[in-house]
Amino acid sequence: MVTNLTQEAKAKWAEAIAAKDPEVKLRLLKEFYSLMPKHKATERLEMNIKRQIAELEEEIEERKSKSRRKGSTRQEWTVKKEGMLQLAIVGSIEQSIKLFESLTGNTTSIYEVLMRPKVGTFNALNINIQIVLTPMDNIIGEDRLDRFASIARNADAIIVIVESLDYLHSVCKWFEARNLNIISKAKVEIEYTPHGGIRIVGRSDKVKESDVFEFVKGYGIKNAVIKVYSNATLDDVEDAIFGRVSKRAIFVMPNNASNNYTINYNGISIDIIAFNNDKERFMLDLLRSIGLIRVFTKKVGTDAVDEPLLLQSNAKVIELAEMIHKDLAKNLKFARVWRNGVQIKVGKDFILNDLDVVELHA
């Protein structure tokens, strides 16, 4: 249900999202909150704005007190991405630590986990994935849960340990309260840009492109790329505007289950991955769940490299070139692809498969 905000409220929101200074943004968000109507359709938005206000107040207070203490708590709870992929593990304290230690080989304790994010590397099939512990447990205080949620939100995907359907429901509600949907795929994505106007990418069966354009423009947004998927509605566009996003999740069964299986959760089929200490199989299951393929590159006259690059399924040759270097993509002429022992010469738009070996020619 679209929230039907007034033009004054929309204008104030536009000011708030454009503000860079935390104190200015805080003031504008409070003004926006006072202007927005309070009814059934705005309940999620109201919760979202309250949480943003609380986080900004905390950030401002930490800035003010930084000179009075050594280091910064916020910095300790920021995890810089290293490598091609960062995954956050969500589960109870006990189960998340167990999986983290099994994947990374690192040992830790409940005390260490609650003091600051624990980070390790999962290596299999010549692929390194950064793993961050972000547990959800009733013994964790609300402040730390918010911090773990922020880390998980910024990860490329989330590993959710499905200890029970009740626990899965709790995790979904936990993230939903923080504007993160881990069950359904995103229907609309918004990338704000410094210039270029409003650009609509993709098409929905349920709303016209012109309606999306006018709706976004009505919120004072002048420059953005709006990615629209087939069944998106204006409700989904508004969700994206207010920062309610979908995050890809990988659902894992603990206790050394032997086989993968599927469950039904609120009418949605969810694939559950079994982890029985077979790291190579688990790596393949992770990549499949995230929708990634492995592509090996080679130079003329040499063998393929040992470590693959990870690309989205159905990625094209030009996307591989862009990943390596923008100049290579700009000057790309053709590529040679080795697939199942057969070599073929292809163009920029050729769609790559898992385990392809690619030689780029510019």
Beta strands, then each sheet from edge to edge (+ up, - down):
strand 1: 86-90
strand 2: 119-124
strand 3: 127-133
strand 4: 157-161
strand 5: 180-181
strand 6: 188-192
strand 7: 198-201
strand 8: 224-228
strand 9: 245-246
strand 10: 249-253
strand 11: 261-265
strand 12: 268-274
strand 13: 292-297
strand 14: 309-312
strand 15: 334-339
strand 16: 342-346
strand 17: 356-361
sheet 1: 2+ 3- 1- 4- 10- 12- 11+
sheet 2: 5+ 9+
sheet 3: 6+ 8- 7-
sheet 4: 14+ 13- 17- 15+ 16-
end
